[in-house]
Amino acid sequence: MTEALTPDAPVISDVSGTSGQTPENPAAGGAPVSPEDVQAAVHAIADRSRKAARRMGQANRAWKDRALRAIGAALVENRKHVLEANAKDVAVGRANGTSAALLDRLTLTAARIDGLVAALENLAGLPDPVGNVVRGQTLPNGLRLRQVNVPMGVVAAIYEARPNVTVDIAGLALKSGNAVILRGGSAAAHTNEALVRILREALDSVGLPADAVQTVDQYGREGANVLMRARGRVDVLIPRGGRDLIQTVVTNSSVPVIETGEGNVHIFIDESAGEEMAVEILLNAKTQRPSVCNTVETLLVHSGATVLPAVAKALRSAGVTLHVDDRIAAALGKDVETVPADDDDWATEYMDLDLAVAMVDSLDEAVDHIRTWTTGHTEAILTNNLANAEKFIADIDSAAVIVNASTRFTDGGELGLGAEVGISTQKLHARGPMGLTELTTTKWIVQGEGQIRG
């Protein structure tokens, strides 16, 4: 059995977040502690993570894969306990007026736990990125060079109301040889507590350090603030959540941040697009799971396209509220119920059954609209014109560009990464869905036979 989540550390019960509180630690009596005590406790967690990271960095693929499969088996064995913990969080969220979109993200079901287990199994089946040779050569002076992938070390993640992320990030971090520190927020406090215990006990059961997975949830917002300032103890910090959370982390962190972004996702229907494909893709991209970041939020329709009435009627029948510009309203008339759109709609990530719809007269106009309002996540074009598809690909500068498919495919699991830490919208080494390789860095290995520099 593993030790307590954060042994010998003081605990506070109020974890300032979106809703609810973490359970009080009986040993500490839920007593408030000072900011200095919180800093000391979080630093102690980070120091244990660094020690664990050294062991994880030396673990071979077979050992790490055993850990992933042990976690999957433990999730299945403890499914009832996890669902009971999650039901408490969902009940608190519903009582606090949490939106339907956030409740959907917060909720775990038996099927979603099965999905987490499958993702862990997929991760176990992927090659180990550690030790992969990025490039190499022998110089004229005989020096032999290799640039190889190595673990980041200590990866921290700050996220909200997404208990699935607890397992996804931990699995990716472990397979890539890292230790991870989690701040999952108060909205999922009961669920995350249960999941972290399962993760730690599974690691312990295969002889890997339980401290490779730790949490600072019990230290609330102040714990998150200390984590953001733990430069030198934490190697990289990844925020995942809404715009406010991400910008808070980016603005206040002294730890290097890989920025994930909100998804103001666009689909452009050009004049050559077929009706059946357009209807099926729009319904999938908007209604399959509206609360996630790869859901379409703005639809642009070429003025020469013939598919608008069918697409609009299908979306309305599925319960989608259409926020439309004047030209779309005129084209649909009274056949389809709509509401007027304004500039706020073009900038909004609804995460719900709402869709902004505008009419454009050309591919260039669609690209201009996207460039004005995009968050750089995912954009798609529906077309039967190869030249238009190629121009769209060339002109759009987002993390993912899709032709004739749903935007819901911008996802680590769907793209064969096993899972994802998040979807990066920045332009550093990690962009788009972040999998195993994105949680590694590189080092140069230089081997010689007595060479000196002249």
ZAMARGU-4260 file (C-alpha; in steps of 0.2 Angstrom, whole numbers, plus 5000, padded with zeros to 4 digits):
<rodrens>
0) 5000/5000/5000 | 5006/5018/4996 | 5008/5031/5009 | 4997/5046/5011 | 4996/5058/4996
5) 5007/5071/5004 | 5015/5063/5019 | 5020/5074/5034 | 5012/5090/5026 | 4999/5102/5033
10) 4982/5102/5024 | 4969/5115/5022 | 4951/5111/5018 | 4946/5126/5008 | 4953/5124/4990
15) 4946/5140/4982 | 4940/5135/4965 | 4925/5133/4954 | 4914/5124/4967 | 4915/5113/4982
20) 4929/5108/4994 | 4941/5094/4995 | 4938/5082/5010 | 4947/5087/5026 | 4961/5077/5031
25) 4957/5069/5048 | 4975/5068/5053 | 4977/5087/5051 | 4959/5091/5057 | 4956/5102/5041
30) 4965/5116/5051 | 4970/5131/5041 | 4989/5133/5038 | 4999/5149/5034 | 5005/5153/5016
35) 5023/5149/5022 | 5017/5132/5027 | 5009/5129/5011 | 5025/5134/5001 | 5035/5122/5012
40) 5023/5108/5009 | 5022/5111/4990 | 5041/5112/4989 | 5042/5096/4998 | 5030/5088/4986
45) 5041/5095/4971 | 5057/5089/4979 | 5050/5071/4981 | 5044/5072/4963 | 5062/5076/4957
50) 5068/5061/4966 | 5054/5050/4958 | 5058/5058/4941 | 5076/5051/4942 | 5069/5034/4944
55) 5056/5035/4931 | 5069/5042/4919 | 5079/5026/4921 | 5064/5014/4920 | 5063/5004/4904
60) 5048/5002/4892 | 5043/4986/4899 | 5042/4992/4917 | 5033/5008/4912 | 5020/4998/4902
65) 5017/4986/4917 | 5013/5002/4927 | 5001/5008/4914 | 4992/4991/4913 | 4992/4990/4932
70) 4983/5007/4933 | 4970/5001/4920 | 4967/4986/4930 | 4965/4996/4946 | 4953/5008/4938
75) 4942/4993/4933 | 4943/4985/4950 | 4939/5002/4958 | 4926/5008/4946 | 4912/5008/4958
80) 4922/5018/4971 | 4927/5031/4957 | 4909/5033/4951 | 4903/5036/4969 | 4916/5049/4972
85) 4912/5057/4955 | 4893/5057/4959 | 4897/5068/4975 | 4907/5081/4964 | 4893/5081/4951
90) 4880/5084/4964 | 4889/5098/4972 | 4892/5106/4955 | 4873/5104/4950 | 4868/5112/4967
95) 4881/5126/4964 | 4873/5130/4947 | 4887/5123/4936 | 4884/5125/4918 | 4878/5109/4908
100) 4894/5110/4898 | 4905/5110/4913 | 4895/5096/4921 | 4897/5085/4906 | 4916/5088/4907
105) 4915/5084/4926 | 4905/5068/4924 | 4913/5051/4923 | 4903/5036/4917 | 4907/5017/4916
110) 4909/5020/4897 | 4921/5035/4900 | 4931/5024/4913 | 4932/5011/4900 | 4939/5024/4888
115) 4952/5029/4900 | 4957/5011/4902 | 4958/5009/4883 | 4969/5024/4882 | 4981/5017/4895
120) 4982/5001/4885 | 4985/5011/4869 | 4999/5020/4878 | 5007/5004/4883 | 5007/4999/4865
125) 5016/5014/4859 | 5035/5015/4857 | 5044/5023/4871 | 5050/5040/4866 | 5064/5040/4878
130) 5081/5037/4869 | 5074/5040/4852 | 5088/5047/4841 | 5082/5063/4833 | 5097/5065/4823
135) 5115/5061/4822 | 5131/5062/4813 | 5150/5060/4813 | 5160/5076/4811 | 5175/5078/4800
140) 5186/5078/4816 | 5179/5061/4821 | 5167/5067/4835 | 5151/5056/4835 | 5135/5066/4839
145) 5118/5060/4843 | 5103/5071/4849 | 5091/5060/4859 | 5074/5062/4867 | 5075/5062/4886
150) 5061/5065/4899 | 5056/5083/4905 | 5058/5078/4923 | 5044/5085/4934 | 5029/5090/4924
155) 5015/5100/4933 | 4997/5101/4926 | 4984/5114/4932 | 4966/5110/4926 | 4948/5111/4931
160) 4933/5100/4932 | 4941/5086/4921 | 4944/5071/4931 | 4948/5061/4915 | 4963/5073/4913
165) 4970/5066/4929 | 4973/5049/4921 | 4977/5055/4904 | 4991/5066/4910 | 4998/5054/4923
170) 4998/5040/4910 | 5007/5051/4897 | 5020/5058/4910 | 5024/5040/4916 | 5026/5033/4899
175) 5038/5047/4894 | 5048/5044/4910 | 5042/5059/4920 | 5035/5063/4937 | 5019/5073/4938
180) 5011/5085/4950 | 4992/5088/4948 | 4981/5102/4953 | 4964/5097/4947 | 4953/5110/4956
185) 4939/5109/4969 | 4925/5104/4957 | 4932/5087/4955 | 4940/5085/4972 | 4932/5069/4977
190) 4935/5061/4960 | 4953/5066/4959 | 4957/5061/4977 | 4951/5043/4972 | 4960/5043/4956
195) 4977/5049/4963 | 4976/5036/4976 | 4973/5022/4963 | 4987/5029/4952 | 4999/5029/4967
200) 4995/5012/4973 | 4997/5005/4955 | 5014/5012/4954 | 5019/5005/4971 | 5012/4988/4966
205) 5025/4987/4951 | 5040/4994/4961 | 5039/5011/4953 | 5039/5027/4965 | 5022/5032/4970
210) 5028/5050/4971 | 5029/5050/4952 | 5011/5055/4954 | 5006/5068/4967 | 4993/5082/4970
215) 4993/5099/4977 | 4974/5100/4977 | 4973/5100/4996 | 4982/5117/4996 | 4969/5125/4986
220) 4973/5141/4976 | 4988/5145/4986 | 4995/5128/4982 | 4993/5132/4964 | 5001/5149/4966
225) 5016/5141/4974 | 5017/5127/4960 | 5017/5141/4947 | 5032/5149/4956 | 5042/5133/4959
230) 5055/5137/4946 | 5070/5125/4948 | 5059/5112/4956 | 5046/5110/4942 | 5052/5109/4924
235) 5037/5113/4914 | 5019/5118/4918 | 5004/5114/4907 | 4987/5123/4910 | 4971/5115/4903
240) 4954/5123/4905 | 4945/5139/4901 | 4953/5155/4895 | 4953/5163/4912 | 4963/5148/4920
245) 4975/5147/4906 | 4979/5166/4905 | 4981/5166/4924 | 4994/5152/4923 | 5003/5160/4908
250) 5003/5177/4917 | 5008/5172/4934 | 5020/5157/4931 | 5039/5158/4933 | 5039/5140/4928
255) 5040/5137/4909 | 5023/5135/4902 | 5016/5125/4887 | 5001/5135/4883 | 4985/5125/4878
260) 4971/5136/4871 | 4953/5138/4870 | 4944/5131/4855 | 4935/5144/4844 | 4934/5132/4830
265) 4928/5136/4812 | 4921/5126/4798 | 4920/5134/4781 | 4907/5126/4768 | 4913/5131/4751
270) 4901/5132/4736 | 4906/5114/4730 | 4902/5105/4746 | 4889/5091/4745 | 4874/5092/4756
275) 4875/5074/4764 | 4893/5076/4770 | 4890/5094/4776 | 4875/5089/4787 | 4884/5074/4794
280) 4900/5083/4798 | 4891/5098/4806 | 4880/5087/4817 | 4895/5077/4823 | 4906/5093/4825
285) 4893/5102/4835 | 4882/5090/4844 | 4892/5074/4848 | 4900/5082/4863 | 4897/5101/4863
290) 4907/5104/4879 | 4925/5100/4872 | 4937/5111/4864 | 4937/5103/4847 | 4918/5106/4844
295) 4914/5119/4830 | 4909/5136/4837 | 4908/5146/4820 | 4901/5140/4803 | 4905/5150/4788
300) 4895/5147/4772 | 4899/5152/4755 | 4885/5163/4747 | 4885/5151/4732 | 4883/5135/4743
305) 4867/5126/4741 | 4868/5116/4757 | 4863/5130/4770 | 4845/5126/4772 | 4848/5107/4775
310) 4862/5110/4787 | 4853/5123/4797 | 4837/5113/4799 | 4847/5098/4804 | 4856/5108/4817
315) 4840/5116/4824 | 4832/5098/4825 | 4847/5093/4836 | 4843/5108/4848 | 4857/5119/4842
320) 4854/5138/4843 | 4860/5147/4828 | 4867/5164/4830 | 4867/5171/4813 | 4872/5187/4803
325) 4859/5197/4793 | 4863/5187/4776 | 4861/5170/4784 | 4845/5176/4792 | 4838/5182/4775
330) 4843/5166/4767 | 4834/5155/4779 | 4819/5167/4781 | 4806/5160/4793 | 4809/5142/4789
335) 4823/5140/4802 | 4822/5149/4819 | 4838/5159/4822 | 4844/5173/4834 | 4855/5188/4828
340) 4874/5187/4830 | 4886/5201/4835 | 4905/5202/4837 | 4904/5193/4854 | 4897/5178/4845
345) 4912/5177/4833 | 4924/5177/4848 | 4914/5165/4859 | 4919/5147/4863 | 4901/5142/4868
350) 4905/5124/4874 | 4886/5121/4872 | 4873/5119/4859 | 4876/5136/4851 | 4883/5140/4834
355) 4888/5156/4826 | 4884/5157/4807 | 4890/5169/4794 | 4889/5170/4775 | 4905/5174/4765
360) 4907/5177/4746 | 4924/5169/4744 | 4937/5158/4752 | 4948/5173/4755 | 4934/5181/4765
365) 4932/5165/4775 | 4951/5165/4779 | 4950/5183/4784 | 4936/5180/4796 | 4945/5165/4803
370) 4962/5175/4805 | 4952/5189/4814 | 4943/5178/4827 | 4953/5161/4828 | 4961/5155/4844
375) 4973/5144/4833 | 4965/5128/4838 | 4957/5119/4823 | 4949/5125/4807 | 4940/5114/4793
380) 4935/5116/4775 | 4921/5106/4767 | 4924/5106/4748 | 4925/5095/4732 | 4937/5107/4725
385) 4955/5102/4727 | 4962/5119/4723 | 4952/5126/4737 | 4957/5113/4749 | 4975/5116/4746
390) 4973/5135/4747 | 4964/5133/4764 | 4978/5122/4770 | 4991/5135/4765 | 4982/5150/4771
395) 4976/5144/4788 | 4989/5145/4802 | 4981/5134/4816 | 4987/5119/4826 | 4976/5108/4815
400) 4968/5110/4798 | 4955/5098/4792 | 4948/5094/4775 | 4931/5086/4773 | 4931/5078/4791
405) 4924/5083/4808 | 4934/5094/4819 | 4931/5082/4833 | 4946/5072/4826 | 4958/5085/4834
410) 4962/5074/4849 | 4977/5064/4854 | 4968/5047/4855 | 4960/5049/4838 | 4976/5054/4830
415) 4985/5039/4837 | 4994/5047/4851 | 4986/5036/4864 | 4980/5051/4874 | 4984/5069/4876
420) 4990/5081/4889 | 4981/5095/4880 | 4980/5104/4863 | 4994/5117/4862 | 4990/5132/4852
425) 5007/5140/4853 | 5021/5138/4841 | 5035/5131/4852 | 5041/5112/4851 | 5023/5106/4855
430) 5008/5111/4844 | 4992/5103/4842 | 4988/5087/4852 | 5002/5084/4864 | 5007/5066/4867
435) 5022/5056/4873 | 5035/5065/4862 | 5029/5082/4868 | 5033/5078/4886 | 5051/5075/4881
440) 5065/5086/4878 | 5082/5082/4870 | 5100/5081/4875 | 5116/5080/4864 | 5128/5065/4866
445) 5145/5069/4860 | 5158/5055/4859 | 5176/5057/4855 | 5193/5049/4856 | 5204/5063/4863
450) 5199/5077/4851 | 5202/5095/4857 | 5196/5111/4849 | 5208/5121/4840
</rodrens>
